[in-house]
Amino acid sequence: MGEQLAKPEDVAEYLGITVGSLAQHRYRGTGPAFIKAGRRVLYRWSSVEEWLTANTRTITGAA
């Protein structure tokens, strides 16, 4: 069996943001990769970790 999938509520809690903020990240394409299964939105934990790593900075203002 594959990796366990997470609901938006779980990911938002893990990231310390609201579910609405996570939805805005999806809408803007700036958040972690997600899976759309019918009407459900799911996340792979590995995608969340990859997104965090890709957004890690050592100084402010750096892209």
N, C-alpha and C positions, 0 to 999 in steps of 0.2 A: 504494500500500500504506500501511497505517496505521502508527501509532507502534509501535516495537519493545517487546515485553513482557518483563518481568523475572520470574525465579523468586524465591521467598522467600529462597533462599540469597544471591542477589545483593543484594536489598534489605537484608537483615539486615547483610551485610558493609558496605554503603554507610552504613547508619545506626549502625554500631558496636555492634550488639546481637546476641544469639543468635537463631537461628531459632525457638527455643522462646518467647522473649520476643515476637517478631513474631507468632507463633501466638496468644499470649495477647492481644495487641492486637486481632487479628481476632475472637477469641472475645468479648471485652468490647466490641467496636465502637469502640475508641479509636484505632485505627491508620489508616493510609492506606487509601483505597478499593481494593478488589481485585476480581478477576474469578474466578469459579468456572467452569471449563470441564471438565465431568465431575468427575473426582476431583482435577484439577490446580488449583492456586491460582496466579494470575499477577497482576502489577501493571503498571500504566502508570507510566512514570517521571514523567509530568506529575502523576499523582495523588500520588506520593510527595513531589514538590516542593510541591504545594498543601498537603499535610498539614503539612510542615515550616513553611511560611509561616504557616499558621493557628495553629501552636503556638509561634510566635516571641513572646517576651516581652521587655519592657524592664526590668521589676523583678520580684523574687520575690514570690510570694503573690498576684499579680494573675491574675484569671480572664479 
